[in-house]
Amino acid sequence: MKLGSRQLVSGPLATIALSMLIVALAHGQATPAKQLMSEQAFKNVTVLKGIPVDEFMNTMGFISAATNYNCADCHVEPKLEGDWSAYAQETPRKATARRMILMVQDINKSNFAGARVVTCYTCHRNLQGAPKITPSLAEQYGEPPTPDPNEVEVRRQAPDAPSADQVFDKYLQAVGGSQKAAAITSIVFKGEYQGYAEPKAPVDIYAKAPNQRTMIVHTDVGDRTTTCDGSNGWMAAPAMDKPFPVIAYTGGDLDAVRLDAVLSFPAGIKQAITKPLVGSSSIDDKDVVVVQGIANGGRSSIKLYFDKQSGLLMRQVRFADTIIGRVPTQVDYSDYRDVAGAGVKLPFHVITTWTDGRSEVQLTSAETNVAIDAAKFRQPAPRSK
């Protein structure tokens, strides 16, 4: 999907598709065993049953990426603002989507022993050559490079490639040295956040080593909060922004929010990934070293892209599994600046791109080794304006 046609997708899909959620009360601290399932939280769910709410929303993003449709193409728009139940009404395209999901599952079961070889993306977006089964974020937001570095698969360690530890050590040296990086135990960031087709808003980010992080976006309708306490993750948003109070992350989404916490600290780079293999590619005509492996948490795969010359981390690509395919998220890091008093460089510009949205954070300040109230990393309370 090209950038011009994407304007109706990212903001509404993140908001409108979530609008089918009918839960009005926040539950206590969730665990995977008690996670709310799609059929409990949404009306008129017939095929995508038995999956957590966050996976359901990732599935909506996957379908959007595959079909080039946004929410309003398949769902009935409400006549009154806030009438979220309108999106649960039956439409011909929703009925067709259900049949096609079952068809794809049957194709894989009958022909590939259940392996996910064919997805919605295979037929709707594949042009030629070997079928693609994962959405290309570059293709959604512009003309993708050839080859797309996100599609590089490192299946075995290249004989002439450096080891993962050598790549990580070069990165730590580039940001100021391993000793200085390890000395950072907490960070408080301030800056501006902008979602796709959204106005800029102040943002505060609190991080505590090794794996706690909270980001609070102060929108016009209230605070939008994403939190990781080291083991669990949540997102809370005001009712006017999103029609649910608090959602607990599971699976690949939980790995992702923990990964963002770990990578807030350069010293966490070696804990971010397990079973690493090293390859190469290029991003914007820059040669990069790719370290591919399993994300901290063990439920999703990850690729880390380092500038071959400077050694700095340029990109992170991670994948969350859904019932119909893998959903990619791309995080790009740039504008590395020296943090006063720390002797360490941190990225002040971060762009996050996923199948149903894009956000940009431009940081303006960073304070290290400051006291942060432990309450910042607890499950956020439901938000109101």
C-alpha positions as CSV (number, residue, x, y, z in Angstrom):
1,M,0.0,0.0,0.0
2,K,1.5,3.3,-1.0
3,L,1.8,6.2,1.3
4,G,-1.0,8.2,-0.4
5,S,-3.6,5.5,0.0
6,R,-2.5,4.7,3.6
7,Q,-3.9,7.9,5.1
8,L,-7.2,6.3,5.9
9,V,-5.7,3.1,7.3
10,S,-3.2,3.7,10.1
11,G,-5.1,6.0,12.5
12,P,-8.6,4.5,11.9
13,L,-7.4,0.9,11.8
14,A,-5.6,1.3,15.1
15,T,-8.8,3.0,16.5
16,I,-11.8,1.7,14.5
17,A,-10.8,-1.9,14.2
18,L,-10.3,-1.9,18.0
19,S,-13.8,-0.3,18.2
20,M,-15.4,-3.7,18.1
21,L,-14.1,-4.2,21.6
22,I,-17.0,-4.1,24.1
23,V,-15.2,-4.6,27.4
24,A,-15.9,-1.6,29.6
25,L,-14.0,-2.5,32.8
26,A,-10.3,-3.2,33.2
27,H,-9.4,-6.6,34.6
28,G,-6.7,-7.2,37.2
29,Q,-3.1,-8.0,36.2
30,A,-3.5,-10.5,33.4
31,T,-1.6,-13.6,32.7
32,P,-1.6,-15.6,29.4
33,A,-4.0,-18.2,31.0
34,K,-6.5,-15.5,31.9
35,Q,-6.2,-13.3,28.8
36,L,-9.4,-12.1,27.3
37,M,-10.2,-14.0,24.1
38,S,-11.5,-12.4,20.9
39,E,-15.0,-13.9,21.1
40,Q,-15.4,-12.5,24.7
41,A,-14.3,-9.0,23.8
42,F,-15.8,-8.5,20.3
43,K,-19.3,-8.9,18.9
44,N,-20.0,-11.2,15.9
45,V,-16.7,-13.1,15.9
46,T,-17.2,-16.5,14.2
47,V,-13.9,-17.6,12.7
48,L,-11.1,-15.9,14.6
49,K,-12.1,-17.4,18.0
50,G,-9.8,-18.6,20.8
51,I,-7.1,-16.0,20.3
52,P,-6.1,-13.1,22.6
53,V,-7.4,-9.6,21.9
54,D,-3.9,-8.3,20.9
55,E,-3.4,-11.2,18.4
56,F,-6.9,-10.4,17.0
57,M,-5.9,-6.8,16.4
58,N,-2.7,-7.9,14.7
59,T,-4.7,-10.2,12.5
60,M,-6.8,-7.2,11.4
61,G,-3.6,-5.3,10.6
62,F,-2.4,-8.3,8.6
63,I,-5.6,-8.4,6.5
64,S,-5.4,-4.7,5.9
65,A,-1.8,-5.1,4.7
66,A,-2.7,-8.0,2.4
67,T,-5.9,-6.5,0.8
68,N,-5.0,-2.8,0.7
69,Y,-8.3,-2.1,2.5
70,N,-8.9,0.0,5.6
71,C,-11.5,-0.5,8.3
72,A,-14.3,1.3,6.5
73,D,-13.9,-0.8,3.4
74,C,-15.1,-3.9,5.4
75,H,-17.0,-2.5,8.4
76,V,-20.1,-0.4,8.8
77,E,-19.2,3.1,9.9
78,P,-21.2,4.4,12.9
79,K,-23.7,7.2,12.4
80,L,-23.0,8.5,15.9
81,E,-19.5,9.1,17.2
82,G,-18.6,6.5,19.8
83,D,-21.1,3.9,18.5
84,W,-18.4,1.2,18.4
85,S,-20.9,-1.6,18.0
86,A,-21.6,-0.5,14.4
87,Y,-18.4,-2.1,13.3
88,A,-19.6,-5.5,14.4
89,Q,-22.5,-5.5,12.0
90,E,-22.5,-8.0,9.1
91,T,-21.2,-7.0,5.7
92,P,-20.6,-8.9,2.5
93,R,-16.8,-8.4,2.7
94,K,-16.6,-9.7,6.2
95,A,-18.5,-12.8,5.1
96,T,-16.0,-13.2,2.2
97,A,-13.0,-12.7,4.5
98,R,-14.3,-15.5,6.8
99,R,-14.6,-17.9,3.9
100,M,-11.1,-17.0,2.6
101,I,-9.5,-17.5,6.0
102,L,-11.0,-21.0,6.2
103,M,-9.9,-21.6,2.6
104,V,-6.3,-20.6,3.3
105,Q,-6.2,-22.8,6.4
106,D,-7.6,-25.7,4.3
107,I,-5.0,-25.2,1.6
108,N,-2.1,-25.3,4.1
109,K,-3.6,-28.3,5.9
110,S,-4.3,-30.3,2.7
111,N,-1.1,-29.4,0.8
112,F,1.6,-28.4,3.3
113,A,0.9,-30.5,6.4
114,G,-0.4,-27.5,8.2
115,A,2.7,-25.4,7.7
116,R,1.9,-21.7,6.9
117,V,3.1,-21.6,3.3
118,V,0.2,-19.7,1.9
119,T,-1.4,-16.6,3.6
120,C,-3.7,-13.8,2.5
121,Y,-0.7,-11.9,1.4
122,T,0.4,-14.6,-1.0
123,C,-2.4,-14.0,-3.5
124,H,-3.5,-10.4,-2.8
125,R,0.0,-8.8,-2.9
126,N,2.4,-11.3,-4.5
127,L,3.6,-10.2,-8.0
128,Q,6.0,-12.8,-9.2
129,G,8.5,-15.4,-8.2
130,A,8.3,-17.3,-4.9
131,P,5.1,-16.5,-2.9
132,K,5.5,-14.0,-0.1
133,I,3.9,-14.8,3.2
134,T,4.8,-11.8,5.4
135,P,3.6,-8.2,4.6
136,S,6.3,-5.8,3.4
137,L,6.2,-2.6,5.5
138,A,8.3,-0.8,2.8
139,E,5.7,-1.7,0.2
140,Q,2.9,-0.3,2.3
141,Y,4.5,3.1,2.9
142,G,6.4,3.7,-0.4
143,E,8.4,2.0,-3.1
144,P,10.3,-0.9,-1.5
145,P,14.0,-1.3,-2.1
146,T,15.3,-4.2,-4.0
147,P,16.0,-6.4,-2.2
148,D,14.0,-5.4,0.9
149,P,16.4,-5.7,3.8
150,N,13.5,-6.8,6.1
151,E,13.2,-9.9,4.0
152,V,16.8,-11.0,4.4
153,E,16.9,-14.5,6.0
154,V,20.1,-15.5,7.7
155,R,19.8,-19.3,7.7
156,R,23.4,-20.0,8.7
157,Q,26.4,-18.0,9.9
158,A,28.3,-16.7,6.9
159,P,31.9,-18.0,7.0
160,D,33.4,-14.5,6.6
161,A,30.9,-12.7,8.9
162,P,31.9,-11.5,12.3
163,S,30.4,-13.2,15.3
164,A,27.4,-11.7,17.0
165,D,29.5,-10.8,20.0
166,Q,31.9,-8.9,17.8
167,V,29.0,-7.0,16.3
168,F,27.6,-6.2,19.7
169,D,31.0,-5.1,21.0
170,K,31.5,-2.8,18.1
171,Y,28.1,-1.2,18.8
172,L,28.9,-0.8,22.5
173,Q,32.2,0.9,21.5
174,A,30.4,3.2,19.1
175,V,28.0,4.4,21.8
176,G,30.7,5.2,24.3
177,G,32.1,1.9,25.6
178,S,30.7,-1.1,27.5
179,Q,31.6,0.3,30.9
180,K,29.8,3.6,30.5
181,A,26.9,1.8,28.9
182,A,26.6,-0.6,31.8
183,A,26.7,2.3,34.3
184,I,23.3,3.5,33.1
185,T,20.5,2.1,35.2
186,S,17.6,4.4,34.4
187,I,16.6,6.9,31.8
188,V,13.9,9.6,31.6
189,F,13.2,10.9,28.1
190,K,11.1,13.8,27.0
191,G,10.1,14.7,23.5
192,E,7.3,14.7,20.9
193,Y,5.3,11.8,19.5
194,Q,3.3,11.8,16.3
195,G,1.1,9.0,15.1
196,Y,0.3,8.7,11.4
197,A,-2.2,11.4,10.5
198,E,-2.2,12.6,14.1
199,P,-1.1,15.9,15.6
200,K,2.1,16.0,17.6
201,A,1.8,15.4,21.3
202,P,4.3,15.5,24.2
203,V,5.7,12.2,25.3
204,D,7.5,11.0,28.4
205,I,9.4,7.7,28.5
206,Y,10.7,6.1,31.7
207,A,13.1,3.2,31.5
208,K,14.7,1.1,34.2
209,A,17.3,-1.5,33.6
210,P,17.2,-4.3,32.6
211,N,13.7,-4.5,31.2
212,Q,11.2,-2.0,32.5
213,R,9.7,0.8,30.3
214,T,6.7,3.1,30.2
215,M,5.8,5.5,27.4
216,I,3.1,8.1,28.1
217,V,1.7,10.1,25.1
218,H,-0.2,13.1,26.3
219,T,-2.9,13.4,23.6
220,D,-5.7,16.0,23.5
221,V,-8.2,13.3,24.7
222,G,-6.0,12.0,27.5
223,D,-2.9,9.9,28.1
224,R,-2.1,6.9,26.0
225,T,0.2,4.6,28.0
226,T,2.3,1.6,27.1
227,T,4.0,-0.3,30.0
228,C,6.3,-3.2,30.6
229,D,7.1,-4.2,34.1
230,G,9.7,-6.7,33.0
231,S,7.4,-9.7,32.8
232,N,4.0,-8.3,31.7
233,G,3.0,-5.6,29.3
234,W,-0.1,-3.4,28.8
235,M,-1.6,-0.5,26.9
236,A,-4.1,1.9,28.3
237,A,-6.0,4.6,26.4
238,P,-8.8,7.0,27.1
239,A,-12.3,6.1,25.8
240,M,-12.3,8.9,23.3
241,D,-9.1,7.6,21.8
242,K,-9.7,3.9,21.8
243,P,-12.8,2.0,23.0
244,F,-11.1,-0.1,25.6
245,P,-9.5,0.8,28.9
246,V,-6.6,-1.6,29.3
247,I,-5.3,-4.4,27.1
248,A,-2.7,-7.0,28.3
249,Y,-0.1,-8.0,25.8
250,T,0.6,-11.6,25.0
251,G,2.9,-13.7,22.7
252,G,4.9,-11.7,20.2
253,D,3.4,-8.4,21.4
254,L,4.7,-9.1,24.9
255,D,8.1,-10.0,23.6
256,A,8.0,-6.7,21.6
257,V,7.2,-4.4,24.6
258,R,9.9,-6.2,26.6
259,L,12.3,-5.9,23.8
260,D,11.8,-2.1,23.6
261,A,12.6,-1.9,27.3
262,V,15.8,-4.0,27.0
263,L,17.0,-2.0,23.9
264,S,16.5,1.3,25.8
265,F,19.8,0.5,27.3
266,P,22.8,-0.1,25.0
267,A,24.2,-2.6,27.6
268,G,21.1,-4.7,27.0
269,I,22.0,-5.6,23.4
270,K,23.4,-9.0,24.2
271,Q,20.3,-9.9,26.2
272,A,17.9,-8.8,23.5
273,I,18.5,-11.8,21.2
274,T,19.3,-15.5,21.5
275,K,20.6,-18.0,19.0
276,P,22.0,-15.2,16.8
277,L,23.2,-15.7,13.3
278,V,25.0,-12.9,11.3
279,G,24.5,-11.9,7.7
280,S,24.5,-8.7,5.6
281,S,22.3,-6.4,3.6
282,S,21.9,-2.7,3.0
283,I,19.5,0.1,4.1
284,D,19.4,3.4,2.2
285,D,22.6,2.5,0.3
286,K,24.4,1.8,3.6
287,D,25.9,-1.6,4.2
288,V,24.5,-3.2,7.3
289,V,25.3,-6.2,9.4
290,V,22.2,-8.2,10.2
291,V,21.9,-10.2,13.4
292,Q,19.0,-12.6,13.3
293,G,17.7,-14.7,16.2
294,I,15.0,-15.2,18.8
295,A,13.7,-12.2,20.8
296,N,14.2,-12.1,24.6
297,G,11.1,-14.0,25.7
298,G,11.3,-16.7,23.1
299,R,8.0,-16.2,21.3
300,S,9.1,-14.2,18.2
301,S,11.9,-13.8,15.8
302,I,14.0,-10.6,15.5
303,K,16.5,-9.0,13.2
304,L,18.9,-6.2,14.3
305,Y,20.6,-4.1,11.7
306,F,23.9,-2.3,12.5
307,D,25.6,0.2,10.3
308,K,28.7,-1.7,9.1
309,Q,30.9,1.4,9.2
310,S,29.8,3.1,12.5
311,G,28.6,0.0,14.3
312,L,25.4,1.8,15.5
313,L,22.1,0.1,15.6
314,M,20.0,1.4,12.7
315,R,16.9,-0.9,12.7
316,Q,15.0,-3.5,14.6
317,V,12.5,-5.8,12.8
318,R,10.4,-8.2,14.9
319,F,7.5,-10.5,14.1
320,A,4.4,-11.4,16.1
321,D,2.6,-14.6,15.2
322,T,-1.1,-14.5,14.4
323,I,-3.6,-17.2,13.4
324,I,-3.2,-16.2,9.7
325,G,0.4,-15.1,9.4
326,R,3.4,-13.2,10.9
327,V,3.0,-9.5,11.5
328,P,6.2,-7.4,11.2
329,T,7.1,-4.3,13.2
330,Q,10.0,-2.2,12.1
331,V,11.8,0.3,14.4
332,D,14.3,2.7,12.9
333,Y,16.9,4.5,15.1
334,S,18.8,7.7,14.1
335,D,20.0,11.0,15.4
336,Y,22.4,9.5,18.0
337,R,23.4,12.2,20.5
338,D,25.7,12.3,23.5
339,V,23.7,12.3,26.7
340,A,25.1,14.8,29.2
341,G,27.0,13.3,32.1
342,A,26.7,9.8,30.8
343,G,29.3,9.7,28.1
344,V,27.0,7.5,26.0
345,K,25.2,8.1,22.7
346,L,21.5,7.3,22.4
347,P,19.1,7.6,19.5
348,F,16.9,10.6,19.7
349,H,14.8,9.9,16.6
350,V,12.8,6.6,16.5
351,I,10.2,5.7,13.9
352,T,8.0,2.6,14.5
353,T,6.2,1.1,11.5
354,W,3.7,-1.7,11.7
355,T,0.9,-3.1,9.4
356,D,-1.8,-0.7,10.7
357,G,0.2,2.4,11.7
358,R,3.3,4.4,12.0
359,S,4.6,6.6,14.8
360,E,7.5,9.0,15.2
361,V,9.2,10.0,18.4
362,Q,11.6,12.9,18.4
363,L,13.3,13.2,21.8
364,T,14.5,16.5,23.2
365,S,16.1,15.5,26.4
366,A,17.4,12.4,28.3
367,E,18.4,12.2,32.0
368,T,20.2,9.1,33.2
369,N,20.5,7.4,36.6
370,V,17.5,9.3,38.1
371,A,15.1,7.8,40.6
372,I,11.9,6.6,39.0
373,D,8.8,5.7,41.1
374,A,8.2,1.9,40.9
375,A,4.5,2.8,40.3
376,K,5.4,4.0,36.8
377,F,5.9,0.3,35.7
378,R,2.7,-1.1,37.2
379,Q,-0.4,-2.0,35.2
380,P,-1.8,1.3,34.1
381,A,-5.2,2.3,35.3
382,P,-8.0,3.0,32.8
383,R,-7.6,6.5,31.3
384,S,-10.1,9.3,31.1
385,K,-9.8,12.8,29.8
